[in-house]
Amino acid sequence: MIGLLGVMTLLAVVGCGTARKTTTANHIRYALAAEPESIDPRMSTSLSASTVEAQLFEGLTALDEKNRPVAAAAEKWEISPDGRQYVFTLRSGLKWSNGEPVTAHDFEYAWKTGLSPELASPNAYMLYCLKNGEAYATQKAAASQVGVKARDDRTLEVELERPTAYFLALTAFHAYYPVHKKTAAADGKWANQPQTVIANGPFKLASWVKSSRMELARNEHYWDKTKVKAEKIELFLLDNSSTALSMFESGQLDMGDSIPPSEVPRLVKEGKIKIYPFLGIAYVSFNVTKPPFDNPKVRKAFSLAIDRAAITDKLLRGGQAPALAFVPGGIADAAPGEDFRTKGGSLLKDNDGAAGRQLLTEAGFPDGKGFPEVSLLFNTSEANKVVAEALQEMWKKNLGVPVTVTNQEWKVYWDSLDKHSFQLARESWSGDYPDPLTFLDLFVSGGSNNAPDYRNPQYDRLIAAAQQENNPVRRMQQLHAAEKILLDDAVIAPVFFQTNPVLIRPPVKGVVRSILGVPYLKEAYLEP
C-alpha cells in the first residue's frame, strides 16, 4: 500500500448520540482511524480503506493467519516451470452481492483498468509485474497486450513480465480485487454510494453516512457464507483517537484502530488492547541531492546520534523495536522457517554520539559548528510530533546541531516528498506484500516513492536481478546485499519497527489480522 506514510490524519467526526453499551453476538462495532478516501480497490491507498475493502471484496487468494496465500475466489491454480505463467480457476457459482455471477472477465477488467492511464490509479505500480503492465500504464503498449486474459468465465490466464516469487500473495492485495465490470464501466463514481457498490466478499455495504459511519451487512450471495458469523458490522469514522478511546471504554465500541500514544502503556496493562505484529518501519529520509545531506558522513552522523531504544521504550511503549536495519521481521528467507531479518541481523550502530561527532568533524562541522540550518519534516499527527521532537533533542545533544521541526497536512507533506522539497523527512512504510522487495524497491533510481532521490547503479542492478531470480537462495542473497548497500550509503536512518496496537474487547473472537495491518472479519463474532 503506498506509503501508509506516518500515522494517518483522522478525517471524520462521529455523530452517534447515545449508543448501546451492549450488543449481540452478530453485531460488531468498529472504529476506523479515518474515513476511507475511496472504496474502489483500484484507487484507495489508506489502511482504513483497505480495512473496509477486505470485508466487501475478495481476491483470487487471501492471506491466512500465518500470512500465507490460500485459495479464495480461485479454487486452484497452475504455475509454469519458469514461474511466468499462471492459470487460475475460479470457484463454481461465485456471485456478486446483487446475485450476478463473478467471472474471470471481472478480474481482467479490474486489473487492466487499474493500469489504465485514464484511471491513473495510485496502485498501478502494484500491477507492473504483469506482462506489459508498466508499458500500458505509461502509454507504450495497448490494453490488449497486458498479460491477463479471461479464457472463459471461470479461467483467468496471467503472464508475468518476469518470475515473481510473491505473486500469489499479491493477488490477495486490494489492487488485485475484482470490480463489477458493468457498474464500474457505467458510473465512475460507483464507489461513493451504497446502491452502486457491488461486492463479492463476505459483506456488502448497507449504508454510508459521510463523516459519520458505515454499515456492512452479511452478503447472502457469498460463496462461503456459512462461515460468516456477524450479521452486521458498524464502522464509526472518527477524527480523534481520544474520542475513539472514550467510546470504547464506555462500551460503545468493540474494536478500534486509533489509540492515543500516551494511553498505550495503561491500556496494555489493563488488557484493553492487543498488539499485533506489523510489517512496517518508521525512518528518517535524507535528501541526498542537496547540502549538507549530500555528504554520506553527515547522514551517518545523524543516524548514529539517534537513541532508538529511548524512543521505543520511553516514548512509544507499544511494543515497537529499535530498527537497526530496514526490512522488518516477519518475512520468510530462503530456508524453511528462517526469517529475513534474523538472517540479515543488525546492520547499524545505535546511539553512538561520539562516533557521530567524529564523522561530523570529518565532514567539516566540529561540534556542529558552521552547520547550516536544517529542518525535519513530518506529517501532522500526535505520534509523529513526539518522535520528531525526540530526534530534534538527540541531534542537538549528541551532535551540537539545532534542527527545527515542521509539520504539514498529509497532501502537502506528500507533495513535498514527491518533489524532494525537504532536507530531513520523517517517513514510514508498511509492506504491500510479505517480501523484502516491498521495502527495498522503494529506492531504485527514479522510483515514485524514492523521496531521498537516491541513485546507485549497483543497487538498481541487485533489485532488478532479484525481481527476475527464480532461485530463492540467490534471490535472498541479492536482497540482503541490496539492503546492506542502502544502509552503508546512509540514504535513510531507520528508527523503529512498527507494531499494530488495536483496541479490542475480550468477547471479540475470530478476527484474523494480517501482518500488513488489514483485519479480516469474515469469521469474527462476539462471544456471549
URTAZI-V480347 format. One record per residue. OMEGA is omega in whole degrees, 0 to 359 (999 if undefined). Layout:
# URTAZI-V480347
{{OMEGA} {OMEGA}}
This chain:
# URTAZI-V480347
{{195} {169} {195} {190} {177} {175} {191} {173} {182} {193} {194} {179} {182} {175} {194} {181} {179} {183} {177} {178} {175} {179} {181} {184} {182} {181} {182} {181} {191} {177} {173} {181} {179} {173} {179} {177} {176} {170} {164} {187} {176} {191} {187} {180} {187} {178} {177} {178} {179} {179} {179} {183} {181} {177} {185} {186} {177} {179} {177} {176} {171} {177} {179} {184} {176} {176} {176} {178} {178} {182} {177} {177} {175} {179} {179} {178} {176} {182} {180} {181} {180} {176} {184} {180} {176} {172} {181} {174} {180} {176} {177} {174} {177} {180} {170} {182} {175} {177} {179} {183} {170} {183} {176} {178} {177} {177} {179} {180} {182} {182} {182} {177} {175} {177} {191} {176} {182} {180} {180} {181} {175} {179} {184} {182} {179} {181} {183} {178} {175} {178} {181} {179} {180} {180} {178} {181} {181} {174} {177} {178} {180} {179} {181} {181} {180} {187} {172} {183} {175} {178} {174} {186} {184} {185} {179} {179} {182} {173} {183} {176} {180} {176} {182} {189} {185} {187} {180} {176} {178} {184} {172} {183} {189} {178} {180} {176} {172} {168} {182} {191} {185} {181} {184} {180} {184} {188} {181} {180} {184} {186} {183} {185} {187} {186} {179} {174} {181} {189} {173} {182} {185} {181} {174} {181} {181} {179} {178} {174} {186} {180} {180} {184} {173} {177} {178} {178} {179} {179} {184} {180} {182} {187} {184} {189} {181} {179} {181} {188} {182} {175} {185} {172} {179} {183} {178} {183} {190} {181} {186} {182} {178} {176} {179} {180} {179} {178} {179} {184} {176} {175} {181} {179} {174} {181} {177} {182} {189} {184} {174} {184} {182} {183} {186} {181} {179} {183} {175} {181} {181} {178} {183} {176} {173} {181} {181} {170} {183} {181} {184} {180} {171} {185} {174} {174} {175} {172} {189} {183} {186} {175} {1} {188} {168} {178} {182} {178} {177} {180} {180} {178} {180} {178} {180} {184} {182} {174} {186} {180} {177} {179} {184} {189} {184} {182} {188} {173} {179} {179} {178} {180} {176} {182} {177} {174} {184} {182} {182} {172} {179} {179} {183} {171} {185} {183} {179} {178} {182} {182} {181} {183} {178} {179} {183} {179} {179} {182} {183} {167} {182} {170} {178} {183} {181} {178} {178} {179} {179} {178} {179} {176} {179} {179} {177} {182} {181} {181} {178} {183} {179} {181} {182} {176} {178} {183} {175} {181} {174} {176} {191} {170} {181} {183} {180} {179} {179} {181} {180} {181} {175} {177} {178} {181} {181} {180} {177} {183} {189} {182} {184} {183} {174} {179} {174} {177} {184} {177} {177} {174} {193} {185} {179} {179} {181} {178} {178} {178} {183} {181} {182} {183} {180} {173} {173} {179} {173} {180} {167} {179} {173} {187} {174} {180} {186} {179} {181} {183} {180} {174} {190} {180} {175} {194} {172} {183} {178} {181} {185} {179} {181} {183} {179} {185} {179} {178} {180} {183} {179} {177} {180} {181} {179} {179} {179} {179} {180} {178} {185} {186} {180} {179} {186} {180} {179} {181} {180} {176} {179} {181} {175} {180} {179} {179} {180} {177} {181} {183} {174} {178} {177} {178} {179} {171} {177} {181} {178} {172} {188} {170} {182} {177} {185} {171} {179} {179} {181} {180} {182} {182} {171} {180} {171} {181} {184} {178} {177} {175} {184} {176} {174} {187} {181} {183} {181} {177} {175} {178} {181} {999}}
